[in-house]
Amino acid sequence: MARFLPFIILIFLLVCMQTLCEQGDVKIFFKTSVHITSAVRGQLRFRCQSKDDDLGNQTLSTGGYYDFHFHPSFRTLFFCHFYWNSLDKSFDVYAPNLAGSCEHGVVNYDCFWRVTPMGFYFSNNDKDYKFAKSWWKSEGFHPFCLI
């Protein structure tokens, strides 16, 4: 019986993977959280969406905090459109290429964004924020080359 155990485990894993597949898109077991903090004066308005989910309009005051959670697939992408005073900016707050930059905990991944008057800062641990996007420039976000 013991010599068949690896074979039984392999069959079990194949069956499990088959049930986790949805149209060729394997679900990741861990939960991912995106955290957004406002460090601008007045009200920060934004709306976050994916292909399948619209999280609706949100408003944060200075120091306000918002987060959302999901179980990503290898194709999951969330973008947000931010509005502050006369400024607005839209970009991906979570994408497959960003997943590796997010903090990996025991059962989840965390991506942190802080919105300031100068722009958007990213952190994977809610401590070491690095500049990622400006309100004014249209430069691309490179999660592995944060400046």
ChimeraX attribute file (.defattr): number of C-alpha atoms within 10 A of each C-alpha:
attribute: neighborCount
match mode: 1-to-1
recipient: residues
	/A:1	5
	/A:2	7
	/A:3	7
	/A:4	8
	/A:5	10
	/A:6	10
	/A:7	11
	/A:8	13
	/A:9	11
	/A:10	11
	/A:11	12
	/A:12	12
	/A:13	12
	/A:14	12
	/A:15	11
	/A:16	11
	/A:17	12
	/A:18	12
	/A:19	10
	/A:20	15
	/A:21	12
	/A:22	10
	/A:23	6
	/A:24	9
	/A:25	13
	/A:26	16
	/A:27	16
	/A:28	12
	/A:29	12
	/A:30	16
	/A:31	15
	/A:32	23
	/A:33	20
	/A:34	19
	/A:35	19
	/A:36	21
	/A:37	22
	/A:38	23
	/A:39	21
	/A:40	20
	/A:41	14
	/A:42	13
	/A:43	17
	/A:44	22
	/A:45	17
	/A:46	19
	/A:47	16
	/A:48	20
	/A:49	17
	/A:50	15
	/A:51	10
	/A:52	9
	/A:53	9
	/A:54	13
	/A:55	14
	/A:56	9
	/A:57	12
	/A:58	13
	/A:59	15
	/A:60	19
	/A:61	15
	/A:62	15
	/A:63	13
	/A:64	14
	/A:65	15
	/A:66	13
	/A:67	13
	/A:68	11
	/A:69	13
	/A:70	13
	/A:71	14
	/A:72	22
	/A:73	16
	/A:74	14
	/A:75	12
	/A:76	17
	/A:77	18
	/A:78	20
	/A:79	17
	/A:80	18
	/A:81	16
	/A:82	20
	/A:83	17
	/A:84	18
	/A:85	11
	/A:86	5
	/A:87	10
	/A:88	14
	/A:89	18
	/A:90	15
	/A:91	15
	/A:92	15
	/A:93	21
	/A:94	21
	/A:95	17
	/A:96	14
	/A:97	13
	/A:98	16
	/A:99	19
	/A:100	14
	/A:101	18
	/A:102	21
	/A:103	18
	/A:104	17
	/A:105	12
	/A:106	7
	/A:107	9
	/A:108	16
	/A:109	22
	/A:110	21
	/A:111	24
	/A:112	22
	/A:113	24
	/A:114	22
	/A:115	22
	/A:116	18
	/A:117	13
	/A:118	13
	/A:119	17
	/A:120	21
	/A:121	21
	/A:122	25
	/A:123	22
	/A:124	20
	/A:125	16
	/A:126	15
	/A:127	9
	/A:128	10
	/A:129	16
	/A:130	17
	/A:131	16
	/A:132	20
	/A:133	22
	/A:134	18
	/A:135	18
	/A:136	11
	/A:137	9
	/A:138	11
	/A:139	9
	/A:140	10
	/A:141	17
	/A:142	12
	/A:143	18
	/A:144	10
	/A:145	8
	/A:146	14
	/A:147	11
